[in-house]
Amino acid sequence: TTRLVEALMAWGPKCTFGISKAYLDHDLVIVLVETLLKQNPQDTGAILIFVRGWDDISQLMRRFERFPALAHRLHLLPLHSRLQPNEQRRVFKPRRSAGEKL
């Protein structure tokens, strides 16, 4: 989509399109989410990010927590078979406050 292309262009020459069999570029994911939020400041929907497994999920969540400007706009919800069913169901519940579900 146009938004994805713009986000990748914002990343600049460092962009390697982020994903290989052995490596997920967490910085690229952060930039993509940041760009989507800037382009849609009034949206309060959800952004789904699919990654390979629990290690990538937990590493990516820790990375987002390092960015307070982003973290206050996001409601990070991991979804993985390791989680208890009640924790998994949280992703399907509507948000009570403004912000993006991620």
Secondary structure, DSSP 8 states (H G I E B T S, - for coil): -HHHHHHHHHHGGG---SB-SS-B-HHHHHHHHHHHHHH-TT---B-----SSHHHHHHHHHHHHT-HHHHTTEE-----TTS-HHHHHGGGS--SSSSEE-
